[in-house]
Amino acid sequence: MDVKDKFSTSNFHSVEWGEATWNDKEKSVRNRYDTVQGKFNKAGSSEIPWKDFKIIIRESISRNHFDNKELGEFLDEISTKLKKI
């Protein structure tokens, strides 16, 4: 993955967005975990195609896997982004 953006949640965990490993014309997102030695933990760090990630989010919402508080947090963030357009 050619990482274009990264959000670190801790010393060992981050979320990365960028160009997919299998095709530099596709976007992907990765839930990344590093080992104590700083190496990439491939077993715990999956890269997901962007189109699949969107399906995961959409289906998680439609199948009620988020509670109202979580949905409200998403709506607040979406509303903030839409106001900037």
N, CA, C and O atoms as a DFTB+ gen file, in Angstrom:
340 C
 N C O
     1  1       0.844      -1.179       0.000
     2  2       0.000       0.000       0.000
     3  2       0.888       1.241       0.000
     4  3       1.841       1.339       0.773
     5  1       0.563       2.173      -0.870
     6  2       1.235       3.466      -0.878
     7  2       0.380       4.406      -0.026
     8  3      -0.636       4.927      -0.486
     9  1       0.805       4.612       1.212
    10  2       0.021       5.366       2.198
    11  2       0.001       6.854       1.841
    12  3       1.043       7.462       1.595
    13  1      -1.211       7.427       1.816
    14  2      -1.409       8.848       1.522
    15  2      -1.866       9.624       2.756
    16  3      -1.688      10.840       2.829
    17  1      -2.456       8.921       3.726
    18  2      -2.954       9.554       4.948
    19  2      -2.899       8.515       6.057
    20  3      -3.076       7.322       5.812
    21  1      -2.646       8.985       7.299
    22  2      -2.515       8.057       8.420
    23  2      -3.028       8.710       9.693
    24  3      -2.763       9.883       9.955
    25  1      -3.760       7.943      10.472
    26  2      -4.266       8.370      11.777
    27  2      -3.787       7.360      12.802
    28  3      -4.152       6.187      12.719
    29  1      -2.978       7.782      13.768
    30  2      -2.477       6.879      14.804
    31  2      -3.374       6.946      16.030
    32  3      -3.669       8.025      16.543
    33  1      -3.800       5.786      16.489
    34  2      -4.623       5.719      17.694
    35  2      -3.773       5.406      18.920
    36  3      -4.172       5.698      20.047
    37  1      -2.599       4.811      18.700
    38  2      -1.659       4.504      19.775
    39  2      -0.289       4.272      19.142
    40  3      -0.118       4.447      17.936
    41  1       0.679       3.879      19.961
    42  2       2.019       3.609      19.424
    43  2       2.042       2.438      18.459
    44  3       2.908       2.380      17.587
    45  1       1.107       1.503      18.595
    46  2       1.141       0.285      17.801
    47  2      -0.017       0.152      16.814
    48  3      -0.021      -0.766      15.993
    49  1      -0.998       1.051      16.881
    50  2      -2.181       0.923      16.029
    51  2      -2.407       2.207      15.244
    52  3      -2.287       3.310      15.778
    53  1      -2.737       2.043      13.964
    54  2      -3.084       3.192      13.132
    55  2      -4.050       2.748      12.040
    56  3      -4.232       1.557      11.785
    57  1      -4.660       3.742      11.405
    58  2      -5.496       3.513      10.229
    59  2      -4.816       4.259       9.097
    60  3      -4.417       5.413       9.257
    61  1      -4.683       3.599       7.948
    62  2      -4.000       4.191       6.808
    63  2      -4.895       4.147       5.568
    64  3      -5.629       3.185       5.346
    65  1      -4.816       5.205       4.774
    66  2      -5.542       5.296       3.510
    67  2      -4.524       5.520       2.407
    68  3      -3.537       6.230       2.603
    69  1      -4.760       4.918       1.246
    70  2      -3.825       5.133       0.151
    71  2      -4.163       4.338      -1.087
    72  3      -5.294       3.896      -1.291
    73  1      -3.132       4.171      -1.915
    74  2      -3.285       3.395      -3.148
    75  2      -3.126       1.914      -2.813
    76  3      -2.238       1.528      -2.053
    77  1      -3.988       1.104      -3.385
    78  2      -4.015      -0.328      -3.089
    79  2      -2.729      -1.028      -3.523
    80  3      -2.097      -0.653      -4.510
    81  1      -2.367      -2.038      -2.769
    82  2      -1.192      -2.845      -3.075
    83  2      -1.312      -3.520      -4.436
    84  3      -0.333      -3.616      -5.176
    85  1      -2.506      -3.983      -4.763
    86  2      -2.719      -4.781      -5.972
    87  2      -2.965      -3.941      -7.218
    88  3      -2.922      -4.470      -8.328
    89  1      -3.225      -2.623      -7.058
    90  2      -3.513      -1.774      -8.215
    91  2      -3.416      -0.326      -7.780
    92  3      -4.225       0.123      -6.967
    93  1      -2.451       0.419      -8.297
    94  2      -2.251       1.800      -7.839
    95  2      -3.336       2.770      -8.301
    96  3      -3.295       3.953      -7.962
    97  1      -4.304       2.278      -9.071
    98  2      -5.428       3.124      -9.482
    99  2      -6.623       2.973      -8.536
   100  3      -7.603       3.709      -8.652
   101  1      -6.543       2.023      -7.604
   102  2      -7.623       1.803      -6.644
   103  2      -7.220       2.303      -5.265
   104  3      -6.045       2.279      -4.897
   105  1      -8.212       2.756      -4.512
   106  2      -7.981       3.182      -3.133
   107  2      -8.213       2.006      -2.193
   108  3      -8.962       1.077      -2.496
   109  1      -7.544       2.076      -1.039
   110  2      -7.772       1.066      -0.007
   111  2      -7.584       1.711       1.363
   112  3      -7.070       2.823       1.481
   113  1      -8.008       0.994       2.379
   114  2      -7.847       1.423       3.761
   115  2      -7.268       0.240       4.528
   116  3      -7.599      -0.912       4.249
   117  1      -6.398       0.532       5.502
   118  2      -5.774      -0.550       6.263
   119  2      -5.863      -0.256       7.758
   120  3      -5.605       0.863       8.202
   121  1      -6.225      -1.257       8.505
   122  2      -6.203      -1.240       9.956
   123  2      -4.842      -1.808      10.352
   124  3      -4.668      -3.027      10.371
   125  1      -3.876      -0.948      10.668
   126  2      -2.482      -1.385      10.826
   127  2      -2.087      -1.554      12.294
   128  3      -2.360      -0.700      13.137
   129  1      -1.443      -2.674      12.564
   130  2      -0.854      -2.942      13.875
   131  2       0.626      -3.233      13.684
   132  3       1.002      -4.053      12.847
   133  1       1.463      -2.560      14.463
   134  2       2.899      -2.814      14.433
   135  2       3.289      -3.683      15.621
   136  3       2.635      -3.655      16.663
   137  1       4.351      -4.448      15.458
   138  2       4.869      -5.262      16.552
   139  2       5.718      -4.382      17.462
   140  3       6.008      -3.234      17.126
   141  1       6.111      -4.912      18.603
   142  2       6.957      -4.180      19.547
   143  2       8.273      -3.783      18.881
   144  3       8.831      -2.730      19.190
   145  1       8.767      -4.611      17.975
   146  2      10.011      -4.321      17.268
   147  2       9.817      -3.279      16.160
   148  3      10.781      -2.899      15.496
   149  1       8.588      -2.821      15.959
   150  2       8.325      -1.819      14.938
   151  2       8.045      -2.385      13.564
   152  3       7.844      -1.639      12.607
   153  1       8.031      -3.706      13.465
   154  2       7.733      -4.325      12.175
   155  2       6.224      -4.411      11.968
   156  3       5.445      -4.376      12.921
   157  1       5.840      -4.523      10.729
   158  2       4.444      -4.587      10.324
   159  2       3.859      -5.956      10.648
   160  3       4.401      -6.976      10.224
   161  1       2.761      -5.989      11.394
   162  2       2.092      -7.240      11.747
   163  2       1.089      -7.575      10.645
   164  3      -0.038      -7.082      10.668
   165  1       1.481      -8.395       9.698
   166  2       0.638      -8.704       8.539
   167  2      -0.635      -9.453       8.922
   168  3      -1.673      -9.251       8.292
   169  1      -0.578     -10.300       9.926
   170  2      -1.761     -11.070      10.333
   171  2      -2.839     -10.178      10.932
   172  3      -4.028     -10.453      10.765
   173  1      -2.447      -9.120      11.623
   174  2      -3.423      -8.248      12.279
   175  2      -3.680      -6.959      11.541
   176  3      -4.389      -6.090      12.050
   177  1      -3.125      -6.811      10.361
   178  2      -3.193      -5.543       9.640
   179  2      -3.756      -5.742       8.243
   180  3      -3.003      -5.847       7.274
   181  1      -5.049      -5.794       8.140
   182  2      -5.651      -6.087       6.846
   183  2      -5.855      -4.827       6.007
   184  3      -6.217      -3.770       6.526
   185  1      -5.617      -4.960       4.706
   186  2      -5.873      -3.905       3.725
   187  2      -7.167      -4.256       3.012
   188  3      -7.327      -5.377       2.528
   189  1      -8.081      -3.318       2.943
   190  2      -9.408      -3.565       2.379
   191  2      -9.627      -2.626       1.187
   192  3      -9.366      -1.428       1.291
   193  1     -10.100      -3.159       0.064
   194  2     -10.431      -2.288      -1.064
   195  2     -11.473      -1.243      -0.639
   196  3     -12.391      -1.545       0.122
   197  1     -11.318      -0.030      -1.136
   198  2     -12.211       1.063      -0.763
   199  2     -13.675       0.729      -1.048
   200  3     -14.550       1.028      -0.235
   201  1     -13.943       0.108      -2.201
   202  2     -15.336      -0.222      -2.530
   203  2     -15.906      -1.239      -1.543
   204  3     -17.091      -1.178      -1.215
   205  1     -15.083      -2.171      -1.065
   206  2     -15.540      -3.133      -0.051
   207  2     -15.759      -2.447       1.300
   208  3     -16.707      -2.759       2.020
   209  1     -14.878      -1.522       1.627
   210  2     -15.013      -0.767       2.876
   211  2     -16.349      -0.021       2.913
   212  3     -17.025       0.004       3.942
   213  1     -16.722       0.586       1.782
   214  2     -18.004       1.301       1.727
   215  2     -19.177       0.334       1.904
   216  3     -20.164       0.676       2.556
   217  1     -19.080      -0.856       1.338
   218  2     -20.127      -1.868       1.519
   219  2     -20.208      -2.266       2.997
   220  3     -21.302      -2.396       3.547
   221  1     -19.065      -2.456       3.628
   222  2     -19.036      -2.823       5.050
   223  2     -19.751      -1.773       5.889
   224  3     -20.559      -2.117       6.752
   225  1     -19.466      -0.506       5.649
   226  2     -20.113       0.571       6.411
   227  2     -21.614       0.599       6.133
   228  3     -22.419       0.628       7.064
   229  1     -21.991       0.590       4.855
   230  2     -23.402       0.664       4.478
   231  2     -24.205      -0.501       5.063
   232  3     -25.280      -0.296       5.626
   233  1     -23.686      -1.711       4.932
   234  2     -24.403      -2.886       5.440
   235  2     -24.424      -2.929       6.970
   236  3     -25.393      -3.401       7.565
   237  1     -23.370      -2.444       7.598
   238  2     -23.361      -2.382       9.064
   239  2     -24.452      -1.442       9.566
   240  3     -25.084      -1.709      10.589
   241  1     -24.672      -0.348       8.851
   242  2     -25.746       0.586       9.216
   243  2     -27.098      -0.060       8.964
   244  3     -27.959      -0.060       9.844
   245  1     -27.294      -0.610       7.769
   246  2     -28.617      -1.148       7.420
   247  2     -29.000      -2.364       8.268
   248  3     -30.185      -2.648       8.436
   249  1     -28.019      -3.075       8.797
   250  2     -28.291      -4.264       9.608
   251  2     -28.241      -3.969      11.107
   252  3     -28.198      -4.883      11.931
   253  1     -28.249      -2.681      11.445
   254  2     -28.328      -2.235      12.848
   255  2     -27.154      -2.681      13.718
   256  3     -27.341      -3.045      14.879
   257  1     -25.946      -2.652      13.157
   258  2     -24.766      -3.001      13.941
   259  2     -24.178      -1.795      14.669
   260  3     -23.246      -1.943      15.459
   261  1     -24.714      -0.606      14.410
   262  2     -24.337       0.594      15.156
   263  2     -25.515       1.003      16.025
   264  3     -26.667       0.898      15.604
   265  1     -25.229       1.470      17.242
   266  2     -26.327       1.970      18.077
   267  2     -26.599       3.436      17.720
   268  3     -25.865       4.035      16.934
   269  1     -27.643       3.999      18.297
   270  2     -28.046       5.369      17.966
   271  2     -26.957       6.388      18.293
   272  3     -26.783       7.365      17.564
   273  1     -26.229       6.168      19.379
   274  2     -25.147       7.089      19.743
   275  2     -24.074       7.097      18.658
   276  3     -23.608       8.160      18.247
   277  1     -23.689       5.926      18.202
   278  2     -22.681       5.833      17.144
   279  2     -23.174       6.458      15.848
   280  3     -22.431       7.180      15.184
   281  1     -24.423       6.185      15.484
   282  2     -24.986       6.790      14.274
   283  2     -25.023       8.305      14.386
   284  3     -24.740       9.009      13.416
   285  1     -25.372       8.811      15.568
   286  2     -25.385      10.249      15.798
   287  2     -24.001      10.865      15.629
   288  3     -23.864      11.949      15.062
   289  1     -22.979      10.176      16.120
   290  2     -21.605      10.657      15.956
   291  2     -21.227      10.721      14.478
   292  3     -20.591      11.676      14.033
   293  1     -21.624       9.698      13.724
   294  2     -21.371       9.707      12.274
   295  2     -22.092      10.878      11.610
   296  3     -21.512      11.588      10.789
   297  1     -23.362      11.073      11.972
   298  2     -24.146      12.161      11.382
   299  2     -23.544      13.525      11.687
   300  3     -23.521      14.400      10.822
   301  1     -23.057      13.713      12.910
   302  2     -22.409      14.981      13.270
   303  2     -21.190      15.235      12.390
   304  3     -20.992      16.343      11.891
   305  1     -20.382      14.202      12.208
   306  2     -19.178      14.348      11.385
   307  2     -19.548      14.603       9.921
   308  3     -18.942      15.452       9.266
   309  1     -20.529      13.878       9.415
   310  2     -20.980      14.068       8.029
   311  2     -21.539      15.473       7.848
   312  3     -21.238      16.136       6.856
   313  1     -22.339      15.926       8.785
   314  2     -22.934      17.265       8.717
   315  2     -21.849      18.342       8.661
   316  3     -21.959      19.298       7.893
   317  1     -20.810      18.188       9.471
   318  2     -19.701      19.143       9.482
   319  2     -19.013      19.175       8.124
   320  3     -18.682      20.245       7.613
   321  1     -18.803      18.016       7.551
   322  2     -18.126      17.947       6.237
   323  2     -19.002      18.524       5.129
   324  3     -18.491      19.203       4.238
   325  1     -20.312      18.270       5.163
   326  2     -21.219      18.776       4.133
   327  2     -21.312      20.300       4.171
   328  3     -21.458      20.930       3.123
   329  1     -21.233      20.897       5.343
   330  2     -21.323      22.354       5.468
   331  2     -20.148      23.040       4.807
   332  3     -20.259      24.202       4.415
   333  1     -19.017      22.349       4.671
   334  2     -17.821      22.940       4.070
   335  2     -17.862      22.930       2.552
   336  3     -17.029      23.566       1.906
   337  1     -18.822      22.217       1.975
   338  2     -18.904      22.100       0.515
   339  2     -19.540      23.352      -0.063
   340  3     -19.702      23.457      -1.279
